[in-house]
Amino acid sequence: MASTTSAETKQKRVRLRELLPEIQIGKWERTGPKNGITDVPGVLVHTESIHDEANGIHTGVTTILPRTDWMEKACYAGMFNYNGSGELTGSHWIADTGLLGSPIVISNSFAVGACHTGIYQYAAQHYRDKNGDVDWFLMPVVGETYDGMLNDLSRFAVTPEHVVRGIERASADPVPEGNTGGGTAMTCHGFKAGTGTSSRLVAGFDKDAQPVDYTVAALVQANYGRLYSLTIAGAPVGRILWADKERDAAAKHARDAYEAAKGKKDGSIIVVLATDAPLNPVQLQRLARRATRGISRVGGYGNTNSGDVFIAFSTGTVAPGQYTTEEMELNPNKAEVLHHTAVDERKMDSLLESAGEATEEAILNALCMAETLTGFRGRTVEALPLERVRAIVQSHIDLEKTLSAKQS
């Protein structure tokens, strides 16, 4: 499947914190036990990668379930469109009602239709009534980024069955990162990237004023950005790696070819934010917007032809779904009150800040965990050179510590 062109990228891939134990991403240092989106109670994920070397196929599907009973119990959700050259189906319904009653599926740009059908196919198999009718409402949520550099999109390799399997097999296990799921053939900041995730724990109080830790987590499908702007924990990694490639003719040629392709069409990023803090749809819109902070700190700009679309949802409250059975009466003409709690609007800073930090680290985990891939038409995108990055960033950390010691 993958081939490497330098000894440095053959090393074992590790996540950011294993690569750089002293690194600090922002101010909220505590992560969940898995440092990923499945730290949020109830959230389940499945990734499936598809490889067919002979036909130039390298792609996949990532399936996220906000809760196991997503058809009956909706989550509140909010969205933010940082740059609109991308797709997230179901967005009109989320914008209109603030309700998420569907899995979130992420894949390549040409697979949106198949993924959309897959959600319906699963629901039809499991929620038709005894007469076989499917007269319920469901608005599938499907996002995409473009993987045509390393994957032959014209093969339409993703099928509805991949999504059905994803829903059936989704689990709370740690999410595989890098060349996995919908991120299988994605690239970011000049290197192979794809799927990444991270979480944060922040202290707060529940509805009874008892201390509680809330989780805020991000899962990204990262496929955007240029090498020169790559920044890790404040260190100008991209500028230094750019200069490194100037001294190697083959590396310079590969870099310039990548940059030329990105100049014609930048990629995109989908960010999914999840939390168990009880937030209303407007608050979740605010949370979704904070993904921009994480992207900008890594070096993303939201370029004109990039699709940067973010969705945030909360498992902290339950809203009735659109699915009803014969035993459930649904009369939309009778207004009925629901009793929900929500975080005090004045006390959301820790949640908003941690959303940006989780997004930042999720992107960096995608880069650290991805492996070099040779794909469609023999094109190769190399993995981030971890040892070189370790040296660059550790030097930056050491300099900061020296300056801090002098000031004290």
RAWOJO-V346764 format. One record per helix or strand. SS is the DSSP state (@ for helix, = for strand). FROM is the first residue (numbers start at 1). TO is the last residue. Records with the same first field share a line. If there is no record, write none. Layout:
BEGIN
SS->FROM-TO + FROM-TO
END
This chain:
BEGIN
@->7-10 + 16-19 + 37-39 + 53-55 + 91-97 + 109-127 + 153-155 + 160-169 + 181-183 + 227-229 + 237-246 + 249-264 + 281-289 + 291-298 + 345-347 + 349-369 + 376-378 + 386-407
=->44-52 + 57-65 + 73-84 + 88-88 + 99-100 + 104-108 + 141-145 + 171-171 + 178-178 + 187-188 + 191-192 + 194-205 + 211-223 + 232-232 + 235-235 + 268-275 + 307-320 + 373-374 + 380-381
END
